[in-house]
């Protein structure tokens, strides 16, 4: 294997790590009874204590909420616990279907600069889970380390998707074999033989977070105003549209619809947020960078529109029925489009897989071409937006 660029080192390392853990997983599965695993399906039993390992990022957790909701509908008396990283714990923690959240900073899904669990932390987690009375484990994602962690819990009945079956296309979308990511939750429910009744992502909003959001907006003089939310950050640089272009679109929308602009972002989005604030030529209010996910959800709920990249807040907005204007790289909407579908949503896709290829004029034209969104923002039956100068 020859690495020609420095940015190839980490992806190559991750592939090698995944391959090694896959080999270990295959060996462990053959000796699963040693770890206490007795069954790979429910066999008609009614679980009383369910644990789901959901070690992934914000958008994934939002799209996994139909799993929580349908498990609760099928097993209304069961205790449902979730293992996830602390940064996204508010998604399952605030969901009405979930009873308990256990946080774990899995090394294999975090950025290199993030605090990560050490060996002793992992041992402590395994001991804690083994001491409990869970009788069903659902491993939500196909990373071998998630499955190895599941083995170590000793939970007798474990359900996970076979990696090949999970990747197998079942629904053709726009002539391709890509399925929306929310289908992953449905696949897990089918493997559990749980009826799929609730098909859309959902967000729980604690009263304290709603009160905080309303009070913060009141302090900024934004109560009763039409609020345009802007989230210029994203998980990777290839997913980030230039901040100055977000600024041009925000200026245009603010002028046309008399919107007040609020920009959101976590500390890892600091460069994108700063670039937006320095570029925008209208009044902008910056939300606190230390917001919990719960408070971010409560704030997004008050937006009339969220302008963003392909990112976790996009999925939060869609789940809260807030219209979204999202800038994608080529091919991404088929996997990660706002869910549930809404005629007010606008997705602008790059023609060549380079997000920088999308122009401000393209985004403005896409908004102007969506009468549902225009009507939502203006109250008029139709309105033609002119491209910014």
N, C-alpha and C positions, 0 to 999 in steps of 0.2 A: 504494500500500500504506500503510495507516494503522496505526500501532502505538499502542494505547491504554494499554498497561502496560509498565513497564520490563522485566519478565520475558519480554516478547515479542521484545526486541531480539536476543538471542543466537540463538533458534530461527530468526528471520527472516534473520539474517546467514548462518547455516549453510545454509539453503535456497538463498539466493542464491549462495553459494559452491559448493554442490553443482551447481546448474544451470549455472554458468559452467564448471566443470570437466567437466561432461558434454558441453557443446558442444566443448570442447577435445579431449576423448577421441574424439568422433565424427570430428573433423577428422584426428586422428592415425591413427585406424584406417584411413582411406582411403589414408594414405601409410605404412602400417606397414613396408613393405619398406625404406624409408629408414632405419628404426631397426634393421634386421636381422631382423625378424619375417617368417618365410617360410610358416608354417602355423598354422592354428587348430585342428588335430587331429593325433593321433599318426600316422595312416595306417599302422598296423601296426608302427611302429618300436618298438624296445626301448630306452627311455631308460636311460642309465647314471648321469646326474647330474640329480636332480630338486630344484627349488627351489619352495617354496610361500610366497606372501606372505599372512600371516595377521594382519593389523593390526586387532585387535579386543580385546575385554575378556576378563576371566578366564572367565566362564561360557561365552562363545563358544568359547574355546580348548579347554575341557574337552569340549564337545559336538562339536568338530572332530576329536578323537582317533581316531574310527573311520576318518577319511581317512588318517591316518598309518599305522594298523595294516594297513589293506587295501592301501595302496601297497606296504608292506613284504612282505606275502604275495604280491603279484603280481610284484614286482620285488625278489627277495631279495638280489641283488648290487648294487643301485643305491645310490648315495650320496644321502641325503635331507637337504636343508637347509631350515630354516624361518626366515623373517623375521617378527619380532614385537616388541612393545614390551618393555622390560626388566622391567617389573613382573610380567609373566606368563610370563617366559622359562622358569621351572622346569617348566611344564606340558609343552611340547615337549622341553625340555632333558633331563628325567628319563624321557621316554618311550622304551622300548626300540626303537621303530621309527625314531627320529630320530638322525641322525649329527651334525648341526651346527645351532646356533642363532645367528642374526645379529640383534642388537637394533637397533631404530630407533624413535625417539620421534616417531612421526607426529603432526604438529600437528592433524590433522583428527579424531583420536579421543581426545585427551587433555583433561583438565580444564584450564581457564585457568591454574590455579595450578601445574600440573605442568611440570617441565623439558621443553622441546620442541626437536626438532632444528631447527637453522638451515639456511640455504642451503648453507653449506660442508659441514655434516654430510651433507646429502642428496647433494651432489656426490661426497663421499668414498664413501658407500655405493654409488652407481651405478658409480663407477670400480672399486670392489672386486668388485661382482657381474659387471661386464662382463669383468673379467680372469680370471674363473673359467670352467670348462668345462661349465656347466649346459646340458643339451640339452632340458629340459622345464621350463616355468614353469606353475605352477598359481596363479591369482589367486583367492583363496578368497572374497572378499567383493566386492560390486558397487559400492563407492564409486569414482567416476571417478578419484580420486587414486591409489588402489591400482593401477588399470589403467594410468594414465600412468606410474607408477613402473615397472610391468612393461615397458612399451614401452622405457623408457630402459635396461633391462638388456641389450637386444639379444639375448635368448635366442630362438633360431630358432623353436621350437615353443611356443606359449602356449595354455593352455586356461582359460577362464573362463565363467561362466554369463551368458547374456544376461539383462539385468535384468528384462525382461518375463517370460521363461520361469522365472526364479528365483522370481518372485512368484506364478506361476500355481499355483492349488491343484490337488493331485493326489489328496489323501486327505481325505475328509470326517471331521471329528472332532466328535462330539456335535451334529450337525446344522449345523455351521458349516463354513467353508472355511479355517479356520486349521490349519496343520500344525505339528507340534513342530519346534523349531529344529534338532534332530539330523538331520532330513531334508535339511538343507542339505549336510551331508557326503555323504549318499547321492547327492544330485543331482550333486555334483562327481565322484563315483566313476563314475556312469553316463556323464557327459560324457567321462570318460577311458576308458570301456569296461573298467573294472576290476571284477571280481566282488565283490559285497558279501558277505563271509564273516563278518567281525567287526562286529556291529551295535550294540555297547554302548560307551559311553565308558570309558576306562581311564586310570589314574593310575600313573605310575612312582614308586616310593619308594626313594630311595638309602639304603643302610645307615647312612650318617652322620646323615641326618635322623631315621631311626627310633631310633637310639641317643640322639640329642639329646632327642627327645620322651619316651622312657622315662625318661631321667635327670631331665628337668625335672619329670615327674609324680612321680618318686620324691622329689625335693626338696620337693615340695608335699604329700607324704604321701598321694598319690592312687593309688598302685599297688594294684591289687586292688579298687578302689572302682568303683561304678557312676557314670559321669561323664555329667552333662547339660551339653552344650555350648550356649552361647547366643551368637548373632552378631546384635546389634541394628542393625548398619549395613546400608546398601544404596547402590546407585549414585546414586539421586536422592531428594529429599525425599518425592516422591509414592509411593515404594516403601517408606518406613520406617514401620512400626507404632510407636506411641509407646513409648518405653523403659520407662516405668513399668508398662505392660501386660505387656511381656515379663517384668518383675520379678514381677508377680503370678502369672503362669503358672509361672515358674521356682520360686517359693516353694512353690506347690501340688504340683508334680511332685517337688520335693526332699523334701517332707514325706511324700508318699504312697509313694514308691519308695526312700527313703533315698539319694537321689542327691547327689553333690557337684557343685557348679556351677562351671563354667569359662567365662568370657566372653572372646571373641576380637574383634579389630578392628584395623584398620590406623590410621595417623594420621588419615586422612580420616574415620574413624568415631569420632573422639575424643568428640564431643558425645553421640552415642548411647550409647557405652560408659560415659561418665561419668554420664549420666542413669540408666542401668541400675544401676550400682554404688551410686549414692546412693539409689535407690529400693528396692532389694531388701532384704528382711528375713530373710535367711539368709546363712550364710557363703559368700562367693564368691571365687574365685581368678581374677585377671586375667592372661591370657597376655600375653607381651611384645608391644608394638605394632609392634616392628621385625622381626617374624617374616618370613622369606622364605616364598614360596608353598610351597616344598618342605617346610619345617618345619611350616607350617600343615597341609599334607596329612597328614604323619605324626602330628600331634596329633589331628586330626579322626578319624583311623583308630581312635583309642582311645576315642572317645565311644560311649556307649550310645545316644545320641539327640542330634540337633542341632535346636535351636529357632531359627528365623531368618526373615528376610524373603526375598524373591526376590533372590538375590545369588549371586556366584561360589562362596562356600563351600558353598552348598546343592548346586551341581552337583558339587563335589568330594566331599561326603559321599555323594551318591547313587552316584557312580562307585566309591566305596570300600565300597559296600553298607552304609552307616550309615543307620539310619532317620532320616527328616526330618519335622519339623512346620514347615510354611512358611505364612506369611501373605501372601496375594496381593491385588492389586487385581482388579477384575472383568475376566474374560476372559483373564487372563494365564496360568493353568495350561495352557491348550491349546497355548500356544507354549513355555512355559518350565518345565513340570512336571518334578520330579525324574526323571532317566533313568539307568538303566533303571527301568521301573515296578516297584514293590515293594508288596505289600499292607500293609506296615508304615508306609508313608508316609502323612502326613496333610496335606492342603492345605485351607486355610480361605480362602474368597474373599469379597470385599466385594460386597454386592448393588447398590451404586450407584457403583462405580469410585472410591470414597473409602476409603482403607485405614483411616482413623480410625473408620469405621462398624463395624468388626469389634470385638466386645467380648471381654473375657477369658472370660466365660462360654461364648461360642461356641467358642473354641479349646479350652477344657477339655472341653466336651461332645463336640467332634469327636474328641479323643483317647480319651475314654471309649467312644465308639462304634466304635473300631477294636480289635477283640479281638486281632488279630495284634500290634499294638504293645503293648497292655496285657500280653499274655503275655510278650513280649520283655523288658519292664521288670520285671515282678513275679514271673515264674515260675509264676503261677497261670493256670488255664484261663479265668477270667473275673474281672473286677473292675469295679465301678461307681465312678467318681470323682464326688465331690460338687463342685459349683461352689464356688469360694472365696467367703468372706464379703466 
